[in-house]
Amino acid sequence: MNSETKTPIGFWIISGLSLLWNAYGAFDYTMTQTKNAQYLAAFTPEQLAYFDSFPAWMDATWALGVWGALAGSVLLLMRNRHAVTAFGLSLLGLLVSSIWQFGLSEVKASEIMPPAA
């Protein structure tokens, strides 16, 4: 007798959307860190200066958030129990980088964002 149950389609849809969402975050991180001129052309000089002002530990927590989320999405699709750990590390990276962006940075992200149309 086979006791395995079929994985619901909703799981695959949400897991796939998670992978797409987090893959874009990884793309954004990579293009920003490698200073891809074509990608960075969309940013204002103030925004570019803001990115360049990140201390090394901030870049590390940003990386932890981005790559942890991407790994978590992949592990989720693989139905691997370590997805929870990867998403937890990603959440830690998000928390620490958010504290810097919204509390410790001399320039607040909201100050360099263009006004909504």
C-alpha positions in Angstrom: 0.0 0.0 0.0 1.4 3.4 -1.0 0.9 6.0 1.7 2.4 8.9 -0.3 0.0 11.7 -1.1 0.1 13.9 -4.2 1.5 17.4 -3.7 -1.2 19.9 -4.3 -0.9 22.1 -7.5 -1.0 25.2 -5.3 2.3 24.2 -3.7 3.9 24.1 -7.1 2.4 27.4 -8.2 3.5 29.3 -5.0 6.9 27.6 -5.0 7.4 28.6 -8.6 6.3 32.2 -8.0 8.7 32.3 -5.0 11.6 31.2 -7.2 10.8 33.8 -9.9 10.5 36.6 -7.3 13.7 35.7 -5.5 15.6 35.1 -8.8 14.8 38.8 -9.6 16.3 39.8 -6.2 19.4 37.8 -7.0 19.6 39.4 -10.5 19.2 42.9 -8.9 21.9 42.1 -6.3 24.3 40.8 -8.9 23.9 43.7 -11.3 24.3 46.2 -8.5 27.4 44.5 -7.0 29.1 44.0 -10.4 28.2 47.7 -11.3 26.6 46.7 -14.6 26.5 50.0 -16.4 23.4 49.2 -18.5 21.4 48.1 -15.4 22.6 51.0 -13.2 21.7 53.6 -15.9 18.1 53.5 -14.6 19.2 54.9 -11.2 19.8 58.5 -10.2 23.3 59.6 -9.1 21.9 59.9 -5.6 20.7 56.3 -5.6 24.1 55.1 -7.0 25.9 57.1 -4.2 23.6 55.5 -1.7 24.4 51.9 -2.9 28.1 52.8 -2.9 27.9 54.0 0.7 26.9 50.5 2.0 29.5 49.2 4.5 30.9 45.7 3.9 28.7 44.1 6.6 25.6 45.7 4.9 26.5 44.1 1.6 27.0 40.8 3.4 23.5 40.9 5.0 22.0 42.0 1.7 23.7 38.9 0.1 22.5 36.7 3.0 18.9 37.9 2.4 19.0 37.5 -1.4 20.9 34.2 -1.7 19.1 32.7 1.3 15.8 33.4 -0.3 16.8 32.0 -3.6 18.2 28.9 -2.0 15.1 28.6 0.1 12.9 28.7 -3.1 15.0 26.0 -4.8 14.9 23.8 -1.7 11.2 24.4 -1.4 10.7 23.2 -5.0 12.8 20.1 -4.1 10.6 19.6 -1.0 13.7 19.7 1.1 13.4 20.4 4.8 16.3 22.8 4.8 14.2 25.3 2.9 13.0 26.6 6.3 16.6 27.2 7.4 17.5 29.0 4.2 14.4 31.2 4.4 15.2 31.9 8.1 18.7 33.0 7.2 17.2 35.2 4.5 14.9 36.7 7.0 17.8 37.5 9.3 19.6 39.2 6.4 16.5 41.2 5.6 16.1 42.2 9.2 19.7 43.4 9.7 19.8 45.2 6.4 16.5 46.9 7.1 17.7 48.1 10.4 20.7 49.8 8.7 18.6 51.2 5.8 15.8 52.6 8.0 17.7 53.5 11.2 21.5 53.6 11.0 22.2 54.9 7.6 22.9 58.7 7.3 20.8 58.7 4.1 17.4 57.2 4.3 16.2 55.2 1.2 13.0 57.2 1.2 15.0 60.4 0.7 16.5 59.3 -2.6 13.5 57.6 -4.2 11.8 59.6 -6.9 8.3 60.8 -6.0 5.4 58.7 -7.1 3.7 60.0 -10.2 
